[in-house]
């Protein structure tokens, strides 16, 4: 068992059956350590569906919803080239990591925080083929940032889902075509 789990009292506070389950899950994850977390989360979701899907309790439904949510986030994280670390973005933009994080805090870049490490991960698609921030992204983020309740995943979903108001196109596709006004109108409606 990892020391961090033991230090947090992870297994000690669990009933014996739960301890065995954690150990079994840990063994499976260790066997597939070479895989990224995305396929592993997808496989875990499928396993939950197979093993729990027939039950109808609220907890089972909640567990399935959590697994589906994890899978959906992983798909968003992988979309359009995956993600970059703050260090990789700093090299790409030829600025310091501190400057990258300041842009993130100011709402001029889009990133989510990894749950375990709290490290920022930046969707690759917000940068063009020349290593620059997509033109118009800041303006669209300004519109989305008007809704304080909209988190990074909600903003990422906005860019990657087709919208009827945009002719069944994705805001990201229109952003690449420099149609910022249309996207800002859709962003304002989305943020309300």
Secondary structure, DSSP 8 states (H G I E B T S, - for coil): --HHHHHTTTTTTS-HHHHHHHHHHHHHHHHTTTS-HHHHHHHHHHHHHHHHTT---HHHHHHHHHHHHHHHHHHHHHGGG-EEEHHHHHHHHTS-HHHHHHHHHTTSS-EEE-TTT--EEEEGGGB-TTSSB-TTHHHHHHHHTT-TT--HHHHHHHHHSEEGGGTSEEHHHHHHTT-HHHHHHHHHHHH-
